Structures are given as C-alpha cells and as structure tokens.
Amino acid sequence: MTPAVRSVLVVGAGVAGCAAAILLARAGVEVDVVEARPGTTDTGSGITLQGNALRVLRDLGAWPQVSAQGFAFDSLGLRAPDAHGTLLAEVPDVRTGGPDLPATLGMSRPALAGILLDLAAEAGAKVRLGVAATGLDQDADGVDVTFSDASTRRYDLVVGADGIRSWTRRTVGIDAEPEGTGMGIWRVSLPRPADVVRTDLTYGGPCHIAGYCPTGPDSVYAYLVEDVQDRSGLTPAEQVEVVRGLAAAYHGPWDALRESLSADTPVNYTRFETHLVEGPWHQGRVVLVGDAVHSCPPTIAQGAAQALEDSAVLADLLLGTSGWDEDVLVRYADRRRDRARQVVEASVQIGRWMLDRTPREQADVPGLLRRISSLVEVPA
Ligand SMILES: Cc1cc2nc3c(=O)[nH]c(=O)nc-3n(C[C@H](O)[C@H](O)[C@H](O)COP(=O)(O)OP(=O)(O)OC[C@H]3O[C@@H](n4cnc5c(N)ncnc54)[C@H](O)[C@@H]3O)c2cc1C
C-alpha cells in the first residue's frame, strides 16, 4: 500500500503531539516534532486522566509507566463545605476505558510529559525541544516549514498540536479563538495526606469547587475554582496566602493540605477558556489536533482525553489510507467533531450552572455526567 504520508511535522509536544508522533513514527512514517519550550513541555501541577484517556495511553504503550507513576482510583467523593468536610457520598466512577483500566488516574504533568517524550523518541520520532515552527508555506504536494533555529524542511503533512493559542491554527487562517467561561482556578501540588485516595469535590463555600486528586504515592494536586479575577498583580507569597485563605473554609483532608502550604509553594492561577473550530479542522496539508482545535474548562477533566483521541483517530485514518487524499482529513474531523462538541458543551454547561447558581433540580449534573460517560465509553 502506498502510504498516505511519508514525512510529518508535529508542531508541539503536549499529549496530542506526542500521541500523533508515537503512532505515526511506530508505523514507519518519518516524524519530526518541534516543541517551543526548552525542557519538559508541561510544568507543575497534576492532571486527572479519565478511562478513555488511559485507553489511548495504553494503545501508545505508555500504560506500564503511567500506572507505575500515577495514582489510580474508581470512585469520586463528594464533601460538604462544613466544619468537618463531611463526606456526603462516594460515587462509583464509570470505567470508560473498559474493565481492564481504572476509572481515573491522577498523575504529575511533568511525569506524563516525560513518559510520552521518551516513547516518541523510542518510536523513531526526531524531537527538537526549544525550537518553534515560525513559517508555513504549502502547495498541492507538500508544506515548507521554517523553524526558529533558521532551519527549513518540506513535509507531506503538518500536524498542529500547539495548544489553545495554536500558532498553526492562526497561520493557516482557521478562525476560532478561545473565550473565557467566567471561572479561574488555583492549583498547587502538595504532599499526599494518607486519607487522600481519590478525588473529592466540595461544591459551595467561598469557591465554586474545592477539589484534590492524588497524583502518585507521595503527591496530590489541590485546586480551588472561583469567579475569574485579575490575579496577575500578586507576588508568589501573596498567591499562597490567597490559596490558604480560600482553603480555610474546607476541612477533612483539606486541613492537612492547608497545613502543608508554605510561602514558597508554587501556585498556578489559570482562567477557564473554551473554543471549538466549527469549520474544517485542516487547511490543505495542515491539520489540527487537541487544544488547537477544541478546548474545554476542566469541569469533567476531558481535555487531555479528547486531545489523545484526536491523535489516535487521525493516525488510524492516515495509516489506513493508500496514497495522499485530502479527504482523509475531512473524515478525521467528521469522526471527531460531534464527540468533542458534546464534551466541550457539557464542560461549559457544568460551569455555567455554578456561575448562575442554578437550583439543583434544574441543573442535572449527574445526568450530564452519565451521558458523557456513555459517550466516551465507546472508543473514538
Ligand atoms: C486549569 C486546567 C486544568 C486542566 N485539567 C485537566 C485534567 O485534569 N484532565 C484533562 O484531561 N485535561 C485537563 N485540562 C486540559 C488539558 O490540559 C489540555 O486539554 C491538554 O493539555 C491539551 O493538550 P495539547 O497537546 O493539545 O496541547 P498543549 O498541552 O497545550 O501542548 C501544546 C504544545 O505546543 C507547544 N507550542 C506552541 N506553539 C508552538 C510552536 N509554534 N512551535 C512549537 N511548539 C509550539 C507548546 O509549548 C505546548 O507544549 C486542563 C486545562 C486547564 C487549563
């Protein structure tokens, strides 16, 4: 079979870019990856990976490392914003990746990035860190790319996996810019208290959500979601004080988490944003995956899962097609768009119900979560 593509450039080495690189390089495609950041692509904090993300990670060959370094669990705790952090319910989570994988796994973002970069290199992809794509010029037969180190090369296909503010998306004129959803999140990585063995969420109190997720035997990331504010003027020590102040309203395991905050604990504050490219997800021989093409606030922790699924579907279609035909990129977006849309809309909806303080009887969060679980349970 004549391959659809012989050479591919992947712009960005996040989860989407690494997944595309691993799958294509392993099948014999010549893959270059450029990543603008100089070191590990993802700094600080943790990530909650749902079963459908774990299924793709297993297909990439990452499961032994991911399961060894992460912290798996099968239920979600709901706590009250009261003086004891009373556990209201322990809800079993759906194993959306299938019965052989846990429902959820938390891990450190740098650990996940390291695992995926190693696998990409092992598969034969040439990864250049600290190098950005800076110019694209395509014709019917290929794409000429210029890089920040002044090198140039021509490729059969460019995969734009360069995140929510995608340079690739803007450069090829695909029109969609992320919008704020009205919420902001404080995140800190801390030592894991012994009684933190799954994600517990507290709705209400001074924050919309106070939550945590174990990320390994010794680590946890804790987060507090508030109405978005301009927090840019705060010093690192002042940021810690804000987190400590907000966390003071939450108890149970939060008491130990709060105690472990120190003036030099790194704190991250991020606005929730969302977008979905409504038109084509490609332009000629340039195609978008992951946050470059859709993003959602992490209210149901599906962003990375959807990014991984994009790359798995794109690789599946490219590797199953004989000879170049732009239609393969149309079929990719057709297979992905509705699923990504449902996830994005559900993620935004949950946040909106909180912002609008919609009465519980009109905000069917459990029903929405069940619908998304049933959707993503089916492989992409
Ligand atoms: C606060 C917050 C919490 C989240 N929590 C979760 C969660 O718990 N679970 C979950 O599944 N998802 C979560 N998400 C979403 C998740 O982080 C993203 O969906 C996912 O990281 C997208 O991966 P990506 O590979 O598409 O993009 P990214 O991870 O953004 O990677 C893009 C890469 O491209 C690089 N790049 C950019 N421009 C260029 C260029 N010109 N040349 C070369 N490289 C370039 C960037 O440096 C970056 O490394 C969260 C998001 C936010 C904002």
The ligand as an ORCA input file, in Angstrom:
! r2SCAN-3c Opt
* xyz 0 1
  C      -6.512     24.628     34.544
  C      -6.617     23.429     33.650
  C      -6.736     22.170     34.184
  C      -6.878     21.055     33.361
  N      -7.015     19.823     33.913
  C      -7.215     18.767     33.112
  C      -7.399     17.470     33.664
  O      -7.333     17.288     34.877
  N      -7.611     16.432     32.806
  C      -7.658     16.602     31.448
  O      -7.854     15.624     30.706
  N      -7.452     17.818     30.891
  C      -7.241     18.887     31.694
  N      -7.034     20.100     31.144
  C      -6.981     20.230     29.680
  C      -5.634     19.701     29.160
  O      -4.567     20.264     29.894
  C      -5.500     20.015     27.687
  O      -6.684     19.670     27.007
  C      -4.339     19.261     27.062
  O      -3.136     19.546     27.745
  C      -4.205     19.636     25.584
  O      -3.056     19.017     25.062
  P      -2.432     19.514     23.702
  O      -1.303     18.573     23.424
  O      -3.496     19.669     22.688
  O      -1.882     20.990     23.978
  P      -0.764     21.502     24.991
  O      -0.625     20.609     26.156
  O      -1.085     22.933     25.250
  O       0.587     21.404     24.153
  C       0.874     22.290     23.102
  C       2.384     22.455     22.998
  O       2.705     23.168     21.796
  C       3.816     23.995     22.052
  N       3.855     25.054     21.025
  C       3.042     26.124     20.906
  N       3.362     26.831     19.798
  C       4.404     26.203     19.210
  C       5.176     26.449     18.022
  N       4.922     27.480     17.186
  N       6.201     25.597     17.719
  C       6.456     24.529     18.530
  N       5.758     24.261     19.663
  C       4.729     25.071     19.994
  C       3.575     24.491     23.472
  O       4.775     24.912     24.072
  C       2.975     23.242     24.149
  O       3.944     22.458     24.806
  C      -6.886     21.225     31.950
  C      -6.747     22.505     31.390
  C      -6.624     23.595     32.235
  C      -6.487     24.964     31.614
*
